[in-house]
């Protein structure tokens, strides 16, 4: 069995004295893991930083084996290590990918969104809203997407103010009626009326990550790296 192409580093784990187990995200193959002999050396470790692009060849005798990577640098993203916010961002993204995605299950739209987000973080462009959209893409790709375009009750696109915690669909203020206290607020950033920026929107996606992804998909708590990133973004908004 063999695969080759470019991918972004998701994580490395030490294996023995000199090797690492490398996990990458590839557009056509999803998450792939393999052994990198000598990957723990200083030179190789610098190339295998999370978020960096590498050119890879993966080989295994059988499809279900771990396999071995031959890795060469493709494109570094040094900006991901340049400041604490970007480092927290890439740590959250890679932790959620490792947590949520099964191995060798391609998610091309999510991979494209991940690459675009990492590029924004690397360039130090404002990326908080892009990260929020990335979380929504993650939910959507895993079958837990939010439908915020129209009211679940009336079909209207006007006056959207809430989200149903059960269906993930928007609800207008008029249709909510006495049920409003049981619904989640829809922030203005995501099409709701009134206020609500990145912090409120991340609270909404966080709710569905906890109640859908964590409870039904993974069965374990969300990675702490996501909480650390959200705390940093909230502090910036305060």
N, C-alpha and C positions, 0 to 999 in steps of 0.2 A: 504494500500500500504506500502511496506517495502523494504529497500535495506540495505545491510551491506557490509563492505569491508574497505580497506585502501585507502587513498587519500592524496594529498598534498594540504595544505591551499593556497587559492588564495587571499581571502580578508575577513575581518570582518567589520561589520557595527553595531554600537551601536543601541540597540533597548530597549527603556525604561530605567529603572534604572540599572538593573542587567544582562539583556540578550544581546546577539549579534545575528545578522544574519550572519551565516558562509557560505562562498562559497568555495567549494573544487573542485579539478580536479581528477576524477577517470577514470581509463583505460576503464572500462566496462560501464560507465554511463555518461562520459563527465563532464560538470560543473553541480554541484548540490548545491542548497542553502537550508538552514534550520535554524530554531531557536535553539540556545543553551542557555537554562536557566542557569543563573549564569555565563555565559561566559565572563562577564565583570570583574569578580574578578581577583585579581592579579595572583593567581595560574593558573586559566583557561586561562587568557590572554597570559601568557608565553607559554602555550602549543599551542595556536592558532596563533602563529606568521607566517606570509606569508612564504611559502617554506617548513615548517615543515610537517612531515608525521603524520597522525592521523588515529586511528582505529575508525570507525563510524558505527552507526546504525541509519538509517533514517526511520521515520514512518510518515504517513499521512492518514487521513480517505479517501481522494480522491487523484487521481494522480496529478491533477492540483493545489493542495494546496501547500503552502510553506513547511509544515511538520516540524518535530522536530528532532534534532540530539542528540544522546547520543555519547559523544566523549571521547576517551582515547588516551594518547600519544602512538605513535608507534616508531617514530625515529625523533629526533631533528636534525636540521642542524645548529648548532651554528655558523659555519663559515660564514653564510649569513649575520650575524650581526657584524662580526669581523672587517670589513674594509669598507670604503666608496664605493669602486668599487663594491664589492659583493652586498652591500645593493642597490646600483643603479641598478645592474643587476637583482636582484630578483624583485625589484619594476617595472622594465620595462617588465619583463616576465609576471608577474601576471597582470599588467595593460593591456597588449595586449591581454591576454587570456580573461579577463573580457570584454574587448571591442569587441573582434572579434567573440567569440563562442556563439552560442545559448545554452540555458540550456538544459541539458539531451539529448545531441546529442554526442554520443561517437566518439572520434578521437584517436584510440589506438596508431597509429604511432606518432602523435604529442605528446600524453601523454608520450610515451616512450622517445622521444627526450627531452621533458621537464624535466623528472626525471633525465636523464643523465646529462643535463646541470646544474641543481640545485646541483647535486652531485659534479660536477667539481668546481662550484663556492664555495661550502661548503669546499672542500678540498684545495682551493686556488691554484688549477692547472691553467695554462694559459687557459683562456676560451673565449677570444674575438672572435676567429674564430669559435668556437663551437656556440657562440651566433648568429653569422652571418648565419651559417647553420640552426640554429633553426628558424630564420626569414624566410629562404627559405622554410623550412618545413611548417611553418604556411601558407605562400602563397599557397603552393601546396595543402595542405589539404582543403583550402577554395576555390579551383578551379581557383587560379590565379598564378599557378606555372610557373616558367621560364624554358625554354627549351634551354640550353646552350651547348648541346653536338655536334651540327652540324649546318651548315649554312642553314638558312631558304630558301635561293635562290638556292644554288647549291647542298646541301646535304653533302658537304665536311666537314671534321673535322679539316682541316688545315687552318691556318691564320685567325682564328676567332678574331675579333677586336671590334665588336659593338653588340648592342642589339636593336632590334626594340621596340620603345616605345609603339607601338600598339599591337603587338603580344607577346612580351616577349621572342622572339626567337633570337638566335645568328645570326650574319651576318659576313661573312668574309670581310677582307679589299678589296679584289678584287671585290667581288660582290657588295659592298656598292657603289663604284663609286661616282657619284655626289651627292648621297643621304647621304654621310657620315656625313655632318654637322647636319643632322636632326636625327641622331641616337645617342644612349647612348653608352659611352665607356664601353667595357667589360674588367674589371680588370684582371690582371694576376692571382690573387688568385682564380678566377672563370673560368680560362681556356683561358683568352685572351692573346694576345701577348703583349710584352712590360712590363710596370710597373703596379702598382696598388695593394695596400694591403687592409687591413681591412677597412680603412676609405673610400676608393673608392667603395669597395664592399657594404658597408652599405649605401652609397649614392644611389647605384643602387636598393637595396632592398627597401630603403626608398621611392624611386620614385614610385615603384609599390604598396607599402603599401598605399601611399597617393592617387594615381590615380585609384587603383583598390579597395582595401579594404575600404578606407575611403569614397571614392565617391560613389561606387556602393553597398557596403555591409552594411556599418554602417551609412553613410550619415552625419557623424560628424567628426571633426578633430581627428587625432591620439592622444592618451594620452600623455601629456607632459613628463611622465616618460621615454618614448622612446627617446625623444630628449635630455633629461638630460644625459642618459647613453651614447648616441652617442657622445655628447660633451666631456665626460670624456675619452672615448676611443680615440677620436681624439687628445686630449691633451697628452695622453700617447704616441701616435705615433709621435707627433711633435718633 
